[in-house]
């Protein structure tokens, strides 16, 4: 099982220095010294990244800034690298703005301070780490001079950044169908699709008891009481969902089990953040598949706001049990458009979330389709986080859980497809 080639291009250690003579006027009564500026980062045709910029008060350009931030970076797969291979360099643009990022009537109140443009040669990026820049750069801005021979002595804003790349090989998998349809999971290498796992989905609580070892069944009821409380409402909860991941020999290697039912908050038809549903991601305990232990815990809910969203939070489970997990991912996905469920060590670390996963950088990403759309998740897992097939199976189970959470968090006024309903809820003519 060989990983696919990827390169991670990172823009890090960013900070902005504004000269006193050219500090922009306050925006909406807020001085820029207390409200950071922001930048848009783009390479070629890739979607731009946006990052806030802390202001630096260092008097010299020889010292690094005391406070910095980083962007999410760009992930270049083999197809993107092939597109760039015929070009002498990739163009990276960093445009710096002050003001609000919000738009009103299609217009933004942000003001361009300047930009930096750099050419990056990615030849050899697959085999070695490379630092393209580390230090301060003057922000350029196109202006017409009255006299071309007149020197420009005006103080200018300066941007500190580190631009580097590193090889980032990943295993790529794709579900052959929707997780609730018990599909085969393929590993993808270029144009080759090889089956590596099979899934078995169940929405029947009784079948879960028959298919899992007794030690998990007993502990499951204990964990369920811990997280769910009193939630029984006839016809007003989604519970008992489970998906088992099997290797090619038919042995179970991972599972995702709905540990807390998804129920609507009082007086509404949506799962609220204050009362989320939850899954446990499980792995065999040792070499024997007769014993299981939790690896991670996923919570999901329906966010309110101008954009309808699926909120989620994923934690690694410690030896002290699921109630003492380490949060490593938390975000919101667009319910209509879907998005990317992602675990990134560096992004989580910069956000103040811890991580007990080995290594750094990209951990896992999975596509999630919008509500009502056919979903065949594509899962990427950083090669450094996979020592055996069972490791990859955990991320497959997690991907299935977040995909199924999109259905579990549907408004309760909507009817679920039959594969997601309990056997006792299916009506026959």
C-alpha positions as CSV (number, residue, x, y, z in Angstrom):
1,X,0.0,0.0,0.0
2,X,1.9,3.0,-1.3
3,X,0.9,6.6,-0.7
4,X,0.3,9.2,-3.4
5,X,2.7,12.1,-3.9
6,X,1.7,15.4,-2.4
7,X,3.5,18.7,-1.6
8,X,2.5,21.1,1.1
9,X,3.3,24.8,0.4
10,X,3.1,26.8,3.6
11,X,3.1,30.6,4.3
12,X,4.0,31.0,7.9
13,X,5.3,33.5,10.5
14,X,3.3,36.3,9.1
15,X,3.2,39.7,10.7
16,X,2.8,43.3,9.6
17,X,4.7,46.4,10.4
18,X,3.1,49.8,9.7
19,X,5.2,52.9,9.7
20,X,3.9,55.7,11.9
21,X,3.7,58.2,9.1
22,X,1.4,56.0,7.0
23,X,-0.9,54.3,9.5
24,X,-4.3,54.1,7.9
25,X,-7.2,56.0,9.4
26,X,-9.4,54.2,12.0
27,X,-12.0,52.0,10.4
28,X,-15.4,52.2,12.1
29,X,-13.8,53.9,15.1
30,X,-11.3,51.0,15.7
31,X,-7.6,51.7,15.4
32,X,-5.5,49.1,13.5
33,X,-3.2,48.7,16.4
34,X,-6.0,46.8,18.2
35,X,-7.7,45.3,15.1
36,X,-5.4,43.3,12.9
37,X,-5.2,43.7,9.2
38,X,-5.7,40.6,7.0
39,X,-4.2,39.2,3.8
40,X,-5.3,37.1,0.8
41,X,-2.8,34.5,-0.4
42,X,-3.0,33.0,-3.8
43,X,-1.0,30.8,-6.1
44,X,-2.0,30.5,-9.8
45,X,-5.5,29.2,-10.1
46,X,-5.9,27.9,-6.6
47,X,-8.6,29.4,-4.3
48,X,-7.2,32.1,-2.1
49,X,-6.4,31.7,1.6
50,X,-7.3,34.4,4.1
51,X,-5.4,35.0,7.3
52,X,-5.4,37.7,9.9
53,X,-2.1,39.7,10.4
54,X,-0.9,40.7,13.8
55,X,0.9,44.0,14.0
56,X,4.6,44.1,15.0
57,X,6.2,46.9,17.0
58,X,9.8,45.9,16.5
59,X,11.9,49.0,15.4
60,X,14.2,47.0,13.2
61,X,13.9,44.5,10.3
62,X,16.7,42.3,11.6
63,X,14.7,40.8,14.4
64,X,11.8,38.4,13.9
65,X,8.3,39.6,15.0
66,X,7.1,38.8,18.5
67,X,3.7,37.6,17.3
68,X,2.9,35.8,14.1
69,X,0.2,33.8,12.3
70,X,0.1,31.2,9.5
71,X,-2.2,30.4,6.7
72,X,-3.8,27.0,6.1
73,X,-1.4,26.5,3.2
74,X,-1.8,24.8,-0.2
75,X,-1.9,21.1,-0.8
76,X,-0.6,20.1,-4.2
77,X,-1.5,16.7,-5.5
78,X,0.2,14.9,-8.3
79,X,-2.2,16.4,-10.9
80,X,-1.3,19.9,-9.7
81,X,2.4,19.2,-9.7
82,X,2.1,17.9,-13.3
83,X,0.5,21.2,-14.3
84,X,3.3,23.2,-12.7
85,X,6.1,21.0,-14.0
86,X,6.2,22.6,-17.4
87,X,6.5,26.1,-15.9
88,X,9.7,27.7,-14.6
89,X,8.0,28.9,-11.4
90,X,4.8,29.2,-9.5
91,X,3.6,32.7,-8.7
92,X,2.6,33.4,-5.1
93,X,0.8,36.7,-4.3
94,X,0.1,38.0,-0.8
95,X,-2.3,41.0,-0.8
96,X,-2.6,42.9,2.5
97,X,-5.7,44.8,3.5
98,X,-6.9,46.9,6.4
99,X,-10.6,47.2,7.3
100,X,-13.4,44.8,7.6
101,X,-13.5,41.5,5.7
102,X,-17.3,41.6,5.7
103,X,-19.2,42.5,2.6
104,X,-22.2,44.8,2.4
105,X,-24.3,44.9,-0.8
106,X,-21.5,43.0,-2.5
107,X,-18.9,45.5,-1.6
108,X,-16.1,45.3,1.0
109,X,-14.8,48.1,3.1
110,X,-11.3,46.8,3.1
111,X,-8.5,49.0,1.8
112,X,-5.5,47.5,0.0
113,X,-2.2,48.4,1.7
114,X,0.0,46.6,-0.8
115,X,1.2,43.2,-2.0
116,X,4.2,41.1,-2.4
117,X,4.7,38.8,-5.4
118,X,7.2,35.9,-5.4
119,X,8.2,33.2,-7.9
120,X,8.6,29.7,-6.4
121,X,10.4,26.9,-8.1
122,X,8.8,23.6,-7.1
123,X,11.2,21.4,-8.9
124,X,12.5,18.8,-6.5
125,X,9.7,19.6,-4.0
126,X,8.6,15.9,-3.9
127,X,12.0,14.8,-2.5
128,X,13.1,17.5,-0.1
129,X,11.9,20.4,2.1
130,X,12.8,23.9,0.8
131,X,12.6,27.3,2.3
132,X,12.0,30.0,-0.4
133,X,12.0,33.1,1.9
134,X,12.4,33.9,5.5
135,X,12.3,37.6,6.6
136,X,10.7,41.0,5.9
137,X,9.5,42.3,2.6
138,X,8.4,45.7,1.5
139,X,4.7,45.9,0.5
140,X,4.5,47.1,-3.1
141,X,1.7,49.2,-4.5
142,X,1.5,50.4,-8.1
143,X,1.7,54.2,-8.2
144,X,2.6,56.6,-11.0
145,X,5.6,58.8,-10.3
146,X,5.7,62.4,-11.6
147,X,9.4,61.9,-12.2
148,X,10.9,58.4,-12.8
149,X,14.2,59.6,-11.5
150,X,12.8,60.8,-8.2
151,X,13.7,58.4,-5.3
152,X,10.9,57.0,-3.2
153,X,11.9,57.8,0.4
154,X,8.4,57.5,1.8
155,X,8.1,55.0,4.7
156,X,6.3,51.8,3.7
157,X,4.6,48.9,5.3
158,X,6.5,45.7,5.7
159,X,5.4,42.1,5.8
160,X,7.3,39.3,7.6
161,X,6.7,35.8,6.2
162,X,8.3,32.4,5.8
163,X,7.5,30.5,2.6
164,X,8.5,26.9,2.5
165,X,7.4,23.5,1.0
166,X,7.8,20.0,2.2
167,X,6.9,16.5,0.8
168,X,3.5,15.4,2.2
169,X,2.7,11.9,0.9
170,X,-0.9,10.7,1.6
171,X,-3.0,7.7,1.3
172,X,-6.2,8.4,-0.7
173,X,-9.4,6.3,-0.3
174,X,-12.9,6.6,-1.7
175,X,-16.1,5.0,-0.7
176,X,-17.7,3.1,-3.5
177,X,-21.1,4.3,-2.5
178,X,-22.9,6.2,0.3
179,X,-21.8,5.0,3.8
180,X,-25.3,4.0,4.8
181,X,-25.4,1.6,1.7
182,X,-22.6,-0.6,3.1
183,X,-20.1,0.1,0.3
184,X,-16.6,-1.1,-0.6
185,X,-13.8,1.4,0.1
186,X,-11.1,1.7,-2.6
187,X,-7.5,2.9,-2.3
188,X,-6.7,5.3,-5.2
189,X,-3.3,5.6,-6.8
190,X,-3.3,7.6,-9.9
191,X,-5.9,5.8,-12.1
192,X,-5.8,2.6,-10.1
193,X,-8.7,1.7,-7.7
194,X,-8.0,-1.2,-5.4
195,X,-10.6,-2.5,-2.9
196,X,-9.1,-2.4,0.7
197,X,-12.1,-2.3,3.1
198,X,-15.7,-3.1,3.2
199,X,-18.4,-1.4,5.3
200,X,-21.4,-2.7,7.1
201,X,-24.0,-0.1,8.1
202,X,-26.8,-0.7,10.6
203,X,-29.6,1.5,11.9
204,X,-31.0,-1.3,14.1
205,X,-29.9,-1.2,17.7
206,X,-30.6,-4.9,18.2
207,X,-28.2,-5.9,15.3
208,X,-25.5,-3.9,17.0
209,X,-25.7,-6.0,20.0
210,X,-25.5,-9.2,17.9
211,X,-22.5,-8.1,15.9
212,X,-20.2,-6.6,18.6
213,X,-18.4,-8.3,21.4
214,X,-20.1,-8.3,24.8
215,X,-17.5,-6.0,26.4
216,X,-18.3,-3.2,24.0
217,X,-22.0,-3.7,24.3
218,X,-21.8,-3.4,28.1
219,X,-19.5,-0.4,28.0
220,X,-21.6,1.2,25.3
221,X,-24.6,1.4,27.5
222,X,-22.5,3.0,30.3
223,X,-21.0,5.6,27.9
224,X,-24.5,6.3,26.5
225,X,-25.9,7.0,29.9
226,X,-22.9,9.3,30.6
227,X,-23.5,11.5,27.5
228,X,-27.2,11.3,26.7
229,X,-29.1,11.7,29.9
230,X,-32.9,11.4,29.6
231,X,-33.6,11.7,25.9
232,X,-36.3,9.2,25.0
233,X,-38.9,10.8,22.7
234,X,-40.8,8.5,20.5
235,X,-40.2,9.4,16.9
236,X,-38.1,12.4,17.8
237,X,-34.6,10.9,18.0
238,X,-32.1,9.3,15.6
239,X,-30.2,6.6,17.4
240,X,-28.6,3.2,17.0
241,X,-26.6,4.0,13.8
242,X,-23.4,2.1,13.4
243,X,-20.9,1.4,10.7
244,X,-18.3,-1.4,10.9
245,X,-15.1,-1.4,8.8
246,X,-13.7,-4.8,7.7
247,X,-10.5,-5.6,6.0
248,X,-10.3,-7.9,2.9
249,X,-10.2,-11.0,5.1
250,X,-13.6,-10.0,6.7
251,X,-12.1,-9.1,10.1
252,X,-13.5,-6.0,11.7
253,X,-10.7,-3.4,12.1
254,X,-12.6,-0.2,13.1
255,X,-16.1,1.0,13.9
256,X,-18.2,4.2,14.3
257,X,-21.1,3.9,16.7
258,X,-23.7,6.6,17.6
259,X,-23.1,6.9,21.3
260,X,-25.6,9.7,21.9
261,X,-28.8,10.0,20.0
262,X,-29.5,13.0,17.8
263,X,-32.6,14.8,19.1
264,X,-34.2,18.2,18.4
265,X,-33.9,20.9,21.1
266,X,-37.2,21.7,22.9
267,X,-39.6,23.7,20.7
268,X,-37.6,23.2,17.5
269,X,-36.8,20.6,14.8
270,X,-33.0,20.9,14.9
271,X,-30.2,19.4,16.8
272,X,-28.6,22.2,18.8
273,X,-25.0,22.8,19.9
274,X,-26.0,22.7,23.5
275,X,-27.4,19.2,23.0
276,X,-25.3,17.5,20.2
277,X,-25.4,13.9,19.0
278,X,-22.1,12.0,19.4
279,X,-20.2,9.1,17.9
280,X,-17.4,6.9,19.3
281,X,-14.7,5.8,16.8
282,X,-13.5,2.4,18.0
283,X,-10.5,0.1,17.3
284,X,-9.8,-3.5,18.4
285,X,-8.1,-3.7,21.8
286,X,-4.8,-5.5,21.0
287,X,-4.5,-8.3,18.5
288,X,-7.9,-9.8,19.5
289,X,-11.1,-8.5,17.8
290,X,-13.1,-9.8,20.8
291,X,-12.3,-6.6,22.7
292,X,-12.7,-3.0,21.6
293,X,-11.6,0.4,22.9
294,X,-12.6,4.0,21.9
295,X,-10.1,6.0,19.9
296,X,-12.0,9.2,19.2
297,X,-15.3,10.9,19.9
298,X,-17.2,13.1,17.3
299,X,-20.0,15.5,18.2
300,X,-22.2,17.1,15.6
301,X,-25.1,19.6,15.6
302,X,-27.0,22.0,13.4
303,X,-25.7,25.6,13.5
304,X,-28.0,28.6,13.3
305,X,-27.0,31.7,11.4
306,X,-27.1,33.4,8.0
307,X,-25.6,30.2,6.5
308,X,-27.1,26.9,7.6
309,X,-24.2,24.8,8.9
310,X,-23.2,21.4,10.3
311,X,-21.1,22.0,13.4
312,X,-18.7,19.4,14.6
313,X,-16.0,18.7,17.2
314,X,-13.6,15.8,17.2
315,X,-11.6,14.6,20.2
316,X,-9.0,11.9,20.8
317,X,-10.0,9.7,23.7
318,X,-7.5,9.4,26.6
319,X,-7.0,6.6,29.0
320,X,-9.3,8.4,31.4
321,X,-12.3,7.8,29.1
322,X,-14.4,9.6,26.5
323,X,-15.4,12.4,28.9
324,X,-11.7,13.6,29.0
325,X,-10.9,13.8,25.3
326,X,-8.3,16.1,23.7
327,X,-10.0,18.3,21.0
328,X,-8.1,18.4,17.7
329,X,-10.7,19.5,15.2
330,X,-13.7,21.9,15.4
331,X,-15.4,23.7,12.5
332,X,-18.6,24.2,10.6
333,X,-19.6,22.7,7.2
334,X,-22.1,24.4,4.8
335,X,-25.2,22.2,4.9
336,X,-26.2,23.1,1.3
337,X,-22.8,23.0,-0.4
338,X,-21.0,20.5,1.9
339,X,-17.2,20.9,2.4
340,X,-14.1,19.4,3.7
341,X,-13.8,17.8,7.2
342,X,-10.1,18.3,8.1
343,X,-7.7,17.5,10.9
344,X,-4.5,19.5,10.5
345,X,-2.0,19.4,13.4
346,X,-0.6,22.9,12.7
347,X,-3.9,24.6,12.2
348,X,-5.3,23.0,15.3
349,X,-2.1,24.0,17.3
350,X,-2.3,27.6,16.1
351,X,-6.0,27.6,17.1
352,X,-5.1,26.6,20.7
353,X,-6.2,23.0,20.3
354,X,-3.8,20.3,21.4
355,X,-2.9,17.1,19.6
356,X,-1.6,13.7,20.7
357,X,-1.2,12.4,17.1
358,X,2.3,11.5,16.1
359,X,4.1,13.9,13.7
360,X,2.9,17.3,12.5
361,X,1.2,18.8,9.5
362,X,-1.7,17.3,7.6
363,X,-3.5,14.4,9.4
364,X,-6.7,13.7,7.6
365,X,-9.2,15.2,5.2
366,X,-12.6,13.9,3.9
367,X,-15.1,15.3,1.5
368,X,-18.7,15.8,2.8
369,X,-21.5,16.5,0.3
370,X,-24.3,18.8,1.0
371,X,-27.7,17.7,2.4
372,X,-29.7,15.5,0.0
373,X,-26.7,14.9,-2.4
374,X,-25.2,11.6,-3.2
375,X,-22.1,11.2,-1.1
376,X,-19.1,9.0,-1.9
377,X,-16.5,10.5,0.5
378,X,-12.9,10.8,-0.6
379,X,-10.5,10.4,2.3
380,X,-6.9,11.5,2.5
381,X,-4.7,10.4,5.4
382,X,-1.1,11.7,6.0
383,X,1.3,8.8,5.4
384,X,3.1,9.4,8.7
385,X,-0.1,8.6,10.6
386,X,-0.5,5.2,9.0
387,X,1.6,2.3,10.2
388,X,-0.8,-0.4,9.2
389,X,-4.2,-0.9,7.5
390,X,-6.0,-0.7,10.9
391,X,-4.7,2.9,11.3
392,X,-6.2,3.9,8.0
393,X,-9.5,2.1,8.9
394,X,-10.0,4.5,11.9
395,X,-10.0,7.5,9.6
396,X,-12.4,5.7,7.2
397,X,-14.8,5.1,10.2
398,X,-14.4,8.8,11.2
399,X,-15.1,9.9,7.7
400,X,-18.3,7.8,7.6
401,X,-19.4,9.3,10.9
402,X,-19.1,12.9,9.8
403,X,-20.9,12.0,6.5
404,X,-23.7,10.3,8.4
405,X,-23.9,13.2,10.8
406,X,-25.1,15.4,7.9
407,X,-28.1,13.1,7.7
408,X,-28.5,12.8,11.5
409,X,-28.7,16.6,11.8
410,X,-31.4,17.0,9.1
411,X,-34.3,19.0,10.4
412,X,-36.8,16.6,12.0
413,X,-39.5,17.9,9.8
414,X,-37.7,16.1,6.9
415,X,-38.0,12.4,6.3
416,X,-34.8,10.3,6.2
417,X,-34.2,7.8,3.5
418,X,-35.1,4.2,4.3
419,X,-31.5,3.0,4.8
420,X,-31.2,5.3,7.8
421,X,-34.4,4.3,9.6
422,X,-34.8,1.7,12.3
423,X,-36.5,-1.4,11.3
424,X,-39.4,-0.7,13.5
425,X,-39.9,2.7,11.9
426,X,-40.2,1.3,8.4
427,X,-43.9,1.1,7.4
428,X,-45.2,-1.5,5.1
429,X,-48.5,-1.3,3.0
